[in-house]
Amino acid sequence: MRTSTLLRWGGFAALAAGIVKALSELGALLLIGAQPDRVYALTWPWTVLLALSLAAAFLSLMGLIALYARQVQQSGSRGLVGFGLAALGTMMHFGHVWTGLFLVPALAASVA
């Protein structure tokens, strides 16, 4: 597969990440609202919305990699630092959503 094709798919991944994250947040606003996590963590909308957020975080990381690969020659060392910080933040968000998807329901079930 050519490099330009991979970069194009990375752009589509970044676009899809934004759309999926927006849908996830809108769904959380409409379905969850201000209910506490321990009440809502055992329902199916919790699982679906956090799975969407997890997919958005993964797609966002793929988009970041493609963006950096496209601009690596022009960005220099500052671009590398910026990419590293953006990738680290995205991975931390991925871990946060992973915890909400898998750990919070288990904790809510043990409390309830």
MIKEMI-560581 format. One record per residue: x, y, z of N, C-alpha, C, O in turn; residue in one letter; chain; residue number from 1. Coordinates in steps of 0.001 Angstrom, whole numbers. Each point is the difference from the previous one (the first is absolute). Example, Ala and Ser with C-alpha at 12.3 -4.5 7.8 and 13.67 -1.06 7.14 Angstrom:
<pt n_x="13190" n_y="-5690" n_z="7800" ca_x="-890" ca_y="1190" ca_z="0" c_x="900" c_y="1200" c_z="0" o_x="1036" o_y="-19" o_z="665" vomi="A" vomar="A" vexza="1"/>
<pt n_x="-1386" n_y="1069" n_z="-1385" ca_x="820" ca_y="1190" ca_z="60" c_x="-770" c_y="1090" c_z="730" o_x="509" o_y="1108" o_z="169" vomi="S" vomar="A" vexza="2"/>
END
This chain:
<pt n_x="848" n_y="-1181" n_z="0" ca_x="-848" ca_y="1181" ca_z="0" c_x="892" c_y="1241" c_z="0" o_x="1014" o_y="47" o_z="696" vomi="M" vomar="A" vexza="1"/>
<pt n_x="-1395" n_y="934" n_z="-1466" ca_x="808" ca_y="1211" ca_z="-117" c_x="-150" c_y="882" c_z="1229" o_x="-1006" o_y="-56" o_z="707" vomi="R" vomar="A" vexza="2"/>
<pt n_x="2019" n_y="866" n_z="-469" ca_x="-5" ca_y="893" ca_z="1154" c_x="-1119" c_y="1023" c_z="-97" o_x="-624" o_y="322" o_z="1011" vomi="T" vomar="A" vexza="3"/>
<pt n_x="357" n_y="190" n_z="-2186" ca_x="-1059" ca_y="999" ca_z="-154" c_x="-1367" c_y="-592" c_z="359" o_x="-859" o_y="698" o_z="539" vomi="S" vomar="A" vexza="4"/>
<pt n_x="665" n_y="-1964" n_z="-836" ca_x="-1260" ca_y="-653" ca_z="355" c_x="-132" c_y="-117" c_z="1510" o_x="-1072" o_y="244" o_z="554" vomi="T" vomar="A" vexza="5"/>
<pt n_x="2151" n_y="-615" n_z="109" ca_x="-36" ca_y="-97" ca_z="1464" c_x="-246" c_y="1358" c_z="651" o_x="-737" o_y="104" o_z="981" vomi="L" vomar="A" vexza="6"/>
<pt n_x="1358" n_y="933" n_z="-1535" ca_x="-222" ca_y="1344" ca_z="548" c_x="-1439" c_y="442" c_z="-221" o_x="-587" o_y="653" o_z="863" vomi="L" vomar="A" vexza="7"/>
<pt n_x="23" n_y="-995" n_z="-1991" ca_x="-1393" ca_y="346" ca_z="-276" c_x="-925" c_y="-711" c_z="984" o_x="-945" o_y="604" o_z="508" vomi="R" vomar="A" vexza="8"/>
<pt n_x="1210" n_y="-1885" n_z="-234" ca_x="-804" ca_y="-731" ca_z="976" c_x="160" c_y="586" c_z="1401" o_x="-944" o_y="-13" o_z="790" vomi="W" vomar="A" vexza="9"/>
<pt n_x="2130" n_y="526" n_z="-482" ca_x="196" ca_y="669" ca_z="1285" c_x="-840" c_y="1262" c_z="109" o_x="-520" o_y="309" o_z="1072" vomi="G" vomar="A" vexza="10"/>
<pt n_x="385" n_y="415" n_z="-2162" ca_x="-861" ca_y="1177" ca_z="-1" c_x="-1460" c_y="-373" c_z="214" o_x="-720" o_y="673" o_z="737" vomi="G" vomar="A" vexza="11"/>
<pt n_x="290" n_y="-1746" n_z="-1384" ca_x="-1371" ca_y="-475" ca_z="211" c_x="-196" c_y="-465" c_z="1441" o_x="-1073" o_y="185" o_z="573" vomi="F" vomar="A" vexza="12"/>
<pt n_x="2114" n_y="-792" n_z="16" ca_x="-87" ca_y="-438" ca_z="1400" c_x="-168" c_y="1195" c_z="926" o_x="-787" o_y="-52" o_z="945" vomi="A" vomar="A" vexza="13"/>
<pt n_x="1522" n_y="1128" n_z="-1209" ca_x="-130" ca_y="1194" ca_z="835" c_x="-1389" c_y="622" c_z="-138" o_x="-586" o_y="436" o_z="991" vomi="A" vomar="A" vexza="14"/>
<pt n_x="68" n_y="-394" n_z="-2194" ca_x="-1339" ca_y="530" ca_z="-230" c_x="-1048" c_y="-857" c_z="696" o_x="-907" o_y="521" o_z="650" vomi="L" vomar="A" vexza="15"/>
<pt n_x="1034" n_y="-1837" n_z="-789" ca_x="-943" ca_y="-910" ca_z="648" c_x="89" c_y="102" c_z="1520" o_x="-1012" o_y="-117" o_z="690" vomi="A" vomar="A" vexza="16"/>
<pt n_x="2219" n_y="335" n_z="-166" ca_x="164" ca_y="134" ca_z="1452" c_x="-804" c_y="1186" c_z="536" o_x="-656" o_y="-106" o_z="1036" vomi="A" vomar="A" vexza="17"/>
<pt n_x="711" n_y="1209" n_z="-1733" ca_x="-765" ca_y="1165" ca_z="433" c_x="-1500" c_y="-235" c_z="-39" o_x="-722" o_y="396" o_z="915" vomi="G" vomar="A" vexza="18"/>
<pt n_x="258" n_y="-1036" n_z="-1967" ca_x="-1434" ca_y="-272" ca_z="-134" c_x="-469" c_y="-979" c_z="1062" o_x="-1034" o_y="216" o_z="632" vomi="I" vomar="A" vexza="19"/>
<pt n_x="1787" n_y="-1293" n_z="-429" ca_x="-383" ca_y="-1014" ca_z="982" c_x="30" c_y="577" c_z="1411" o_x="-888" o_y="-292" o_z="800" vomi="V" vomar="A" vexza="20"/>
<pt n_x="1892" n_y="1106" n_z="-482" ca_x="78" ca_y="600" ca_z="1335" c_x="-1156" c_y="965" c_z="223" o_x="-568" o_y="39" o_z="1092" vomi="K" vomar="A" vexza="21"/>
<pt n_x="211" n_y="739" n_z="-2108" ca_x="-1122" ca_y="922" ca_z="127" c_x="-1305" c_y="-760" c_z="237" o_x="-811" o_y="401" o_z="834" vomi="A" vomar="A" vexza="22"/>
<pt n_x="608" n_y="-1500" n_z="-1568" ca_x="-1192" ca_y="-819" ca_z="209" c_x="-14" c_y="-617" c_z="1392" o_x="-1051" o_y="-76" o_z="636" vomi="L" vomar="A" vexza="23"/>
<pt n_x="2187" n_y="-357" n_z="-171" ca_x="93" ca_y="-593" ca_z="1331" c_x="-338" c_y="1022" c_z="1089" o_x="-750" o_y="-300" o_z="929" vomi="S" vomar="A" vexza="24"/>
<pt n_x="1294" n_y="1478" n_z="-1048" ca_x="-272" ca_y="1034" ca_z="1002" c_x="-1447" c_y="473" c_z="-42" o_x="-599" o_y="265" o_z="1042" vomi="E" vomar="A" vexza="25"/>
<pt n_x="44" n_y="-160" n_z="-2229" ca_x="-1407" ca_y="382" ca_z="-126" c_x="-898" c_y="-1082" c_z="602" o_x="-969" o_y="303" o_z="696" vomi="L" vomar="A" vexza="26"/>
<pt n_x="1297" n_y="-1552" n_z="-968" ca_x="-754" ca_y="-1104" ca_z="593" c_x="105" c_y="-20" c_z="1508" o_x="-986" o_y="-270" o_z="685" vomi="G" vomar="A" vexza="27"/>
<pt n_x="2168" n_y="554" n_z="-156" ca_x="167" ca_y="49" ca_z="1456" c_x="-825" c_y="1125" c_z="597" o_x="-591" o_y="-160" o_z="1067" vomi="A" vomar="A" vexza="28"/>
<pt n_x="549" n_y="1278" n_z="-1735" ca_x="-786" ca_y="1127" ca_z="490" c_x="-1494" c_y="-329" c_z="8" o_x="-708" o_y="329" o_z="952" vomi="L" vomar="A" vexza="29"/>
<pt n_x="240" n_y="-972" n_z="-2003" ca_x="-1428" ca_y="-299" ca_z="-115" c_x="-417" c_y="-1209" c_z="840" o_x="-1084" o_y="8" o_z="584" vomi="L" vomar="A" vexza="30"/>
<pt n_x="1917" n_y="-1039" n_z="-514" ca_x="-395" ca_y="-1233" ca_z="672" c_x="408" c_y="-67" c_z="1469" o_x="-744" o_y="-517" o_z="833" vomi="L" vomar="A" vexza="31"/>
<pt n_x="1912" n_y="1034" n_z="-524" ca_x="502" ca_y="-124" ca_z="1369" c_x="-347" c_y="1227" c_z="831" o_x="-510" o_y="-117" o_z="1115" vomi="I" vomar="A" vexza="32"/>
<pt n_x="786" n_y="1276" n_z="-1659" ca_x="-284" ca_y="1232" ca_z="737" c_x="875" c_y="131" c_z="1224" o_x="1215" o_y="-186" o_z="-76" vomi="G" vomar="A" vexza="33"/>
<pt n_x="-1831" n_y="508" n_z="1216" ca_x="752" ca_y="241" ca_z="1231" c_x="-113" c_y="-1156" c_z="987" o_x="260" o_y="181" o_z="1190" vomi="A" vomar="A" vexza="34"/>
<pt n_x="-644" n_y="-1361" n_z="-1662" ca_x="-109" ca_y="-1146" ca_z="897" c_x="1390" c_y="-442" c_z="461" o_x="967" o_y="114" o_z="-753" vomi="Q" vomar="A" vexza="35"/>
<pt n_x="-865" n_y="-615" n_z="1975" ca_x="1308" ca_y="-466" ca_z="471" c_x="455" c_y="-1254" c_z="-758" o_x="-823" o_y="-789" o_z="-466" vomi="P" vomar="A" vexza="36"/>
<pt n_x="2130" n_y="623" n_z="353" ca_x="552" ca_y="-1127" ca_z="-746" c_x="-407" c_y="-1345" c_z="585" o_x="-245" o_y="-947" o_z="-746" vomi="D" vomar="A" vexza="37"/>
<pt n_x="171" n_y="850" n_z="2063" ca_x="-305" ca_y="-1290" ca_z="610" c_x="-1408" c_y="-478" c_z="-336" o_x="-271" o_y="-1201" o_z="28" vomi="R" vomar="A" vexza="38"/>
<pt n_x="-619" n_y="2127" n_z="-343" ca_x="-1367" ca_y="-369" ca_z="-392" c_x="-41" c_y="-394" c_z="-1466" o_x="-672" o_y="-968" o_z="-358" vomi="V" vomar="A" vexza="39"/>
<pt n_x="1358" n_y="1678" n_z="-474" ca_x="-143" ca_y="-151" ca_z="-1440" c_x="1016" c_y="-942" c_z="-628" o_x="-163" o_y="-404" o_z="-1151" vomi="Y" vomar="A" vexza="40"/>
<pt n_x="1213" n_y="47" n_z="1895" ca_x="1093" ca_y="-789" ca_z="-580" c_x="-396" c_y="-1418" c_z="-357" o_x="726" o_y="-662" o_z="-741" vomi="A" vomar="A" vexza="41"/>
<pt n_x="-1842" n_y="175" n_z="1236" ca_x="-413" ca_y="-1365" ca_z="-283" c_x="-1029" c_y="-98" c_z="-1128" o_x="-574" o_y="-1067" o_z="-218" vomi="L" vomar="A" vexza="42"/>
<pt n_x="337" n_y="2161" n_z="-495" ca_x="-994" ca_y="4" ca_z="-1070" c_x="688" c_y="-82" c_z="-1368" o_x="1197" o_y="256" o_z="-127" vomi="T" vomar="A" vexza="43"/>
<pt n_x="-1982" n_y="-618" n_z="-885" ca_x="574" ca_y="-150" ca_z="-1341" c_x="435" c_y="1319" c_z="-642" o_x="981" o_y="-5" o_z="-744" vomi="W" vomar="A" vexza="44"/>
<pt n_x="-1666" n_y="1155" n_z="993" ca_x="502" ca_y="1235" ca_z="-630" c_x="1403" c_y="374" c_z="482" o_x="793" o_y="547" o_z="-766" vomi="P" vomar="A" vexza="45"/>
<pt n_x="-489" n_y="-836" n_z="2021" ca_x="1344" ca_y="270" ca_z="534" c_x="1040" c_y="-744" c_z="-835" o_x="998" o_y="578" o_z="-429" vomi="W" vomar="A" vexza="46"/>
<pt n_x="-1247" n_y="-1865" n_z="205" ca_x="940" ca_y="-826" ca_z="-742" c_x="145" c_y="476" c_z="-1443" o_x="1112" o_y="84" o_z="-520" vomi="T" vomar="A" vexza="47"/>
<pt n_x="-2221" n_y="221" n_z="-117" ca_x="45" ca_y="426" ca_z="-1400" c_x="719" c_y="1340" c_z="-130" o_x="846" o_y="164" o_z="-879" vomi="V" vomar="A" vexza="48"/>
<pt n_x="-1171" n_y="790" n_z="1738" ca_x="605" ca_y="1330" ca_z="-103" c_x="1492" c_y="-33" c_z="301" o_x="777" o_y="693" o_z="-657" vomi="L" vomar="A" vexza="49"/>
<pt n_x="-369" n_y="-1484" n_z="1636" ca_x="1429" ca_y="-82" ca_z="289" c_x="748" c_y="-806" c_z="-1061" o_x="1173" o_y="267" o_z="-260" vomi="L" vomar="A" vexza="50"/>
<pt n_x="-1823" n_y="-1232" n_z="-346" ca_x="630" ca_y="-713" ca_z="-1114" c_x="213" c_y="951" c_z="-1182" o_x="1022" o_y="-68" o_z="-682" vomi="A" vomar="A" vexza="51"/>
<pt n_x="-1987" n_y="949" n_z="448" ca_x="182" ca_y="1015" ca_z="-1044" c_x="1150" c_y="943" c_z="337" o_x="786" o_y="359" o_z="-878" vomi="L" vomar="A" vexza="52"/>
<pt n_x="-682" n_y="41" n_z="2135" ca_x="1108" ca_y="874" ca_z="409" c_x="1343" c_y="-698" c_z="-142" o_x="993" o_y="624" o_z="-374" vomi="S" vomar="A" vexza="53"/>
<pt n_x="-964" n_y="-1919" n_z="674" ca_x="1232" ca_y="-767" ca_z="-149" c_x="408" c_y="-78" c_z="-1467" o_x="1175" o_y="153" o_z="-333" vomi="L" vomar="A" vexza="54"/>
<pt n_x="-2144" n_y="-390" n_z="-536" ca_x="278" ca_y="-28" ca_z="-1440" c_x="483" c_y="1362" c_z="-489" o_x="898" o_y="77" o_z="-839" vomi="A" vomar="A" vexza="55"/>
<pt n_x="-1489" n_y="994" n_z="1359" ca_x="416" ca_y="1351" ca_z="-394" c_x="1428" c_y="283" c_z="434" o_x="758" o_y="620" o_z="-747" vomi="A" vomar="A" vexza="56"/>
<pt n_x="-375" n_y="-1063" n_z="1939" ca_x="1367" ca_y="214" ca_z="473" c_x="993" c_y="-759" c_z="-876" o_x="1060" o_y="528" o_z="-337" vomi="A" vomar="A" vexza="57"/>
<pt n_x="-1396" n_y="-1758" n_z="-34" ca_x="873" ca_y="-781" ca_z="-873" c_x="131" c_y="655" c_z="-1374" o_x="1106" o_y="132" o_z="-524" vomi="F" vomar="A" vexza="58"/>
<pt n_x="-2226" n_y="273" n_z="-52" ca_x="38" ca_y="657" ca_z="-1309" c_x="766" c_y="1319" c_z="56" o_x="696" o_y="364" o_z="-948" vomi="L" vomar="A" vexza="59"/>
<pt n_x="-828" n_y="336" n_z="2049" ca_x="726" ca_y="1259" ca_z="169" c_x="1512" c_y="-232" c_z="17" o_x="757" o_y="769" o_z="-592" vomi="S" vomar="A" vexza="60"/>
<pt n_x="-332" n_y="-1811" n_z="1259" ca_x="1427" ca_y="-326" ca_z="26" c_x="503" c_y="-360" c_z="-1399" o_x="1105" o_y="391" o_z="-380" vomi="L" vomar="A" vexza="61"/>
<pt n_x="-1904" n_y="-1128" n_z="-384" ca_x="388" ca_y="-328" ca_z="-1373" c_x="94" c_y="1268" c_z="-857" o_x="891" o_y="129" o_z="-839" vomi="M" vomar="A" vexza="62"/>
<pt n_x="-1812" n_y="792" n_z="1060" ca_x="46" ca_y="1264" ca_z="-728" c_x="1214" c_y="834" c_z="366" o_x="601" o_y="641" o_z="-862" vomi="G" vomar="A" vexza="63"/>
<pt n_x="-239" n_y="-646" n_z="2137" ca_x="1199" ca_y="739" ca_z="433" c_x="1260" c_y="-564" c_z="-643" o_x="874" o_y="749" o_z="-435" vomi="L" vomar="A" vexza="64"/>
<pt n_x="-789" n_y="-2066" n_z="379" ca_x="1169" ca_y="-633" ca_z="-617" c_x="94" c_y="371" c_z="-1471" o_x="1084" o_y="312" o_z="-494" vomi="I" vomar="A" vexza="65"/>
<pt n_x="-2204" n_y="-344" n_z="-206" ca_x="3" ca_y="357" ca_z="-1422" c_x="349" c_y="1471" c_z="-195" o_x="735" o_y="342" o_z="-927" vomi="A" vomar="A" vexza="66"/>
<pt n_x="-1248" n_y="523" n_z="1783" ca_x="313" ca_y="1427" ca_z="-101" c_x="1484" c_y="256" c_z="203" o_x="617" o_y="764" o_z="-742" vomi="L" vomar="A" vexza="67"/>
<pt n_x="-52" n_y="-1410" n_z="1753" ca_x="1431" ca_y="185" ca_z="247" c_x="828" c_y="-585" c_z="-1143" o_x="986" o_y="606" o_z="-420" vomi="Y" vomar="A" vexza="68"/>
<pt n_x="-1377" n_y="-1772" n_z="-84" ca_x="742" ca_y="-613" ca_z="-1104" c_x="-21" c_y="892" c_z="-1238" o_x="972" o_y="43" o_z="-754" vomi="A" vomar="A" vexza="69"/>
<pt n_x="-2063" n_y="657" n_z="547" ca_x="-117" ca_y="897" ca_z="-1159" c_x="878" c_y="1232" c_z="145" o_x="531" o_y="505" o_z="-989" vomi="R" vomar="A" vexza="70"/>
<pt n_x="-375" n_y="-15" n_z="2218" ca_x="702" ca_y="1258" ca_z="239" c_x="1373" c_y="-171" c_z="658" o_x="574" o_y="981" o_z="472" vomi="Q" vomar="A" vexza="71"/>
<pt n_x="-42" n_y="-2192" n_z="-432" ca_x="1230" ca_y="-257" ca_z="744" c_x="1187" c_y="817" c_z="-525" o_x="829" o_y="441" o_z="795" vomi="V" vomar="A" vexza="72"/>
<pt n_x="-730" n_y="-233" n_z="-2083" ca_x="1133" ca_y="740" ca_z="-562" c_x="-39" c_y="1483" c_z="380" o_x="1042" o_y="601" o_z="261" vomi="Q" vomar="A" vexza="73"/>
<pt n_x="-2239" n_y="-14" n_z="-230" ca_x="-124" ca_y="1427" ca_z="268" c_x="-71" c_y="327" c_z="1492" o_x="306" o_y="1124" o_z="397" vomi="Q" vomar="A" vexza="74"/>
<pt n_x="-699" n_y="-2078" n_z="424" ca_x="-284" ca_y="333" ca_z="1399" c_x="1231" c_y="38" c_z="885" o_x="20" o_y="764" o_z="965" vomi="S" vomar="A" vexza="75"/>
<pt n_x="990" n_y="-1541" n_z="-1244" ca_x="1235" ca_y="31" ca_z="775" c_x="-184" c_y="-536" c_z="1410" o_x="-894" o_y="-801" o_z="272" vomi="G" vomar="A" vexza="76"/>
<pt n_x="1771" n_y="1270" n_z="622" ca_x="-13" ca_y="-516" ca_z="1377" c_x="-1220" c_y="494" c_z="778" o_x="-523" o_y="-724" o_z="847" vomi="S" vomar="A" vexza="77"/>
<pt n_x="68" n_y="1932" n_z="-1119" ca_x="-1208" ca_y="489" ca_z="682" c_x="-1229" c_y="-819" c_z="-401" o_x="-877" o_y="-258" o_z="824" vomi="R" vomar="A" vexza="78"/>
<pt n_x="821" n_y="-137" n_z="-2059" ca_x="-1091" ca_y="-852" ca_z="-450" c_x="33" c_y="-1362" c_z="666" o_x="-1044" o_y="-567" o_z="321" vomi="G" vomar="A" vexza="79"/>
<pt n_x="2249" n_y="41" n_z="-112" ca_x="132" ca_y="-1282" ca_z="683" c_x="-464" c_y="101" c_z="1445" o_x="-688" o_y="-892" o_z="497" vomi="L" vomar="A" vexza="80"/>
<pt n_x="1059" n_y="1971" n_z="177" ca_x="-446" ca_y="204" ca_z="1382" c_x="-1515" c_y="175" c_z="44" o_x="-664" o_y="-577" o_z="862" vomi="V" vomar="A" vexza="81"/>
<pt n_x="115" n_y="1363" n_z="-1777" ca_x="-1446" ca_y="190" ca_z="-48" c_x="-739" c_y="-1294" c_z="-288" o_x="-1030" o_y="-283" o_z="610" vomi="G" vomar="A" vexza="82"/>
<pt n_x="1560" n_y="-504" n_z="-1544" ca_x="-617" ca_y="-1290" ca_z="-294" c_x="67" c_y="-917" c_z="1215" o_x="-973" o_y="-681" o_z="324" vomi="F" vomar="A" vexza="83"/>
<pt n_x="2111" n_y="663" n_z="339" ca_x="139" ca_y="-848" ca_z="1188" c_x="-982" c_y="371" c_z="1099" o_x="-607" o_y="-872" o_z="622" vomi="G" vomar="A" vexza="84"/>
<pt n_x="453" n_y="2171" n_z="-386" ca_x="-940" ca_y="440" ca_z="1034" c_x="-1450" c_y="-287" c_z="-398" o_x="-804" o_y="-423" o_z="831" vomi="L" vomar="A" vexza="85"/>
<pt n_x="475" n_y="652" n_z="-2096" ca_x="-1364" ca_y="-289" ca_z="-459" c_x="-296" c_y="-1495" c_z="63" o_x="-1097" o_y="-399" o_z="392" vomi="A" vomar="A" vexza="86"/>
<pt n_x="2063" n_y="-426" n_z="-774" ca_x="-198" ca_y="-1453" ca_z="57" c_x="-106" c_y="-464" c_z="1447" o_x="-817" o_y="-867" o_z="310" vomi="A" vomar="A" vexza="87"/>
<pt n_x="1628" n_y="1430" n_z="579" ca_x="-76" ca_y="-358" ca_z="1414" c_x="-1359" c_y="370" c_z="586" o_x="-600" o_y="-795" o_z="723" vomi="L" vomar="A" vexza="88"/>
<pt n_x="120" n_y="1973" n_z="-1025" ca_x="-1321" ca_y="411" ca_z="485" c_x="-1120" c_y="-872" c_z="-545" o_x="-947" o_y="-325" o_z="715" vomi="G" vomar="A" vexza="89"/>
<pt n_x="1060" n_y="-53" n_z="-1988" ca_x="-1013" ca_y="-870" ca_z="-595" c_x="35" c_y="-1379" c_z="645" o_x="-1050" o_y="-593" o_z="251" vomi="T" vomar="A" vexza="90"/>
<pt n_x="2243" n_y="76" n_z="19" ca_x="104" ca_y="-1302" ca_z="663" c_x="-519" c_y="56" c_z="1437" o_x="-595" o_y="-965" o_z="481" vomi="M" vomar="A" vexza="91"/>
<pt n_x="814" n_y="2079" n_z="201" ca_x="-550" ca_y="150" ca_z="1344" c_x="-1526" c_y="42" c_z="-40" o_x="-657" o_y="-581" o_z="864" vomi="M" vomar="A" vexza="92"/>
<pt n_x="97" n_y="1257" n_z="-1847" ca_x="-1452" ca_y="14" ca_z="-169" c_x="-514" c_y="-1406" c_z="-299" o_x="-1041" o_y="-402" o_z="519" vomi="H" vomar="A" vexza="93"/>
<pt n_x="1758" n_y="-341" n_z="-1348" ca_x="-361" ca_y="-1379" ca_z="-309" c_x="-44" c_y="-828" c_z="1286" o_x="-931" o_y="-781" o_z="201" vomi="F" vomar="A" vexza="94"/>
<pt n_x="1921" n_y="944" n_z="661" ca_x="20" ca_y="-718" ca_z="1271" c_x="-1153" c_y="389" c_z="909" o_x="-572" o_y="-850" o_z="683" vomi="G" vomar="A" vexza="95"/>
<pt n_x="232" n_y="2120" n_z="-672" ca_x="-1119" ca_y="480" ca_z="812" c_x="-1313" c_y="-631" c_z="-469" o_x="-801" o_y="-453" o_z="817" vomi="H" vomar="A" vexza="96"/>
<pt n_x="588" n_y="426" n_z="-2121" ca_x="-1232" ca_y="-579" ca_z="-534" c_x="-10" c_y="-1515" c_z="209" o_x="-1048" o_y="-575" o_z="294" vomi="V" vomar="A" vexza="97"/>
<pt n_x="2199" n_y="-73" n_z="-442" ca_x="111" ca_y="-1434" ca_z="236" c_x="-407" c_y="-328" c_z="1436" o_x="-718" o_y="-972" o_z="240" vomi="W" vomar="A" vexza="98"/>
<pt n_x="1174" n_y="1777" n_z="705" ca_x="-362" ca_y="-202" ca_z="1406" c_x="-1498" c_y="172" c_z="193" o_x="-625" o_y="-787" o_z="712" vomi="T" vomar="A" vexza="99"/>
<pt n_x="42" n_y="1797" n_z="-1330" ca_x="-1432" ca_y="213" ca_z="115" c_x="-815" c_y="-1109" c_z="-626" o_x="-1098" o_y="-308" o_z="464" vomi="G" vomar="A" vexza="100"/>
<pt n_x="1626" n_y="-292" n_z="-1510" ca_x="-731" ca_y="-1053" ca_z="-697" c_x="80" c_y="-1339" c_z="724" o_x="-975" o_y="-751" o_z="12" vomi="L" vomar="A" vexza="101"/>
<pt n_x="2117" n_y="442" n_z="590" ca_x="183" ca_y="-1326" ca_z="577" c_x="53" c_y="-22" c_z="1529" o_x="-487" o_y="-954" o_z="606" vomi="F" vomar="A" vexza="102"/>
<pt n_x="1054" n_y="1959" n_z="23" ca_x="165" ca_y="-32" ca_z="1447" c_x="-1202" c_y="578" c_z="745" o_x="-432" o_y="-568" o_z="1003" vomi="L" vomar="A" vexza="103"/>
<pt n_x="-109" n_y="1677" n_z="-1473" ca_x="-1110" ca_y="652" ca_z="692" c_x="-1238" c_y="-902" c_z="109" o_x="-600" o_y="-48" o_z="1074" vomi="V" vomar="A" vexza="104"/>
<pt n_x="185" n_y="-673" n_z="-2135" ca_x="-1141" ca_y="-910" ca_z="184" c_x="268" c_y="-1117" c_z="1025" o_x="-902" o_y="-393" o_z="739" vomi="P" vomar="A" vexza="105"/>
<pt n_x="2126" n_y="-108" n_z="-698" ca_x="325" ca_y="-1042" ca_z="982" c_x="-72" c_y="566" c_z="1426" o_x="-500" o_y="-657" o_z="913" vomi="A" vomar="A" vexza="106"/>
<pt n_x="999" n_y="1865" n_z="-742" ca_x="-75" ca_y="631" ca_z="1319" c_x="-1451" c_y="330" c_z="372" o_x="-392" o_y="-158" o_z="1156" vomi="L" vomar="A" vexza="107"/>
<pt n_x="-394" n_y="610" n_z="-2118" ca_x="-1400" ca_y="325" ca_z="261" c_x="-792" c_y="-1253" c_z="367" o_x="-888" o_y="48" o_z="850" vomi="A" vomar="A" vexza="108"/>
<pt n_x="1212" n_y="-1164" n_z="-1491" ca_x="-693" ca_y="-1254" ca_z="314" c_x="359" c_y="-495" c_z="1403" o_x="-833" o_y="-597" o_z="682" vomi="A" vomar="A" vexza="109"/>
<pt n_x="2065" n_y="843" n_z="-256" ca_x="399" ca_y="-466" ca_z="1332" c_x="-594" c_y="884" c_z="1100" o_x="-196" o_y="-465" o_z="1123" vomi="S" vomar="A" vexza="110"/>
<pt n_x="-90" n_y="1716" n_z="-1429" ca_x="-588" ca_y="914" ca_z="983" c_x="-1507" c_y="-216" c_z="103" o_x="-571" o_y="62" o_z="1089" vomi="V" vomar="A" vexza="111"/>
<pt n_x="-67" n_y="-318" n_z="-2232" ca_x="-1453" ca_y="-130" ca_z="-43" c_x="-513" c_y="-1264" c_z="630" o_x="-1209" o_y="-229" o_z="28" vomi="A" vomar="A" vexza="112"/>
END
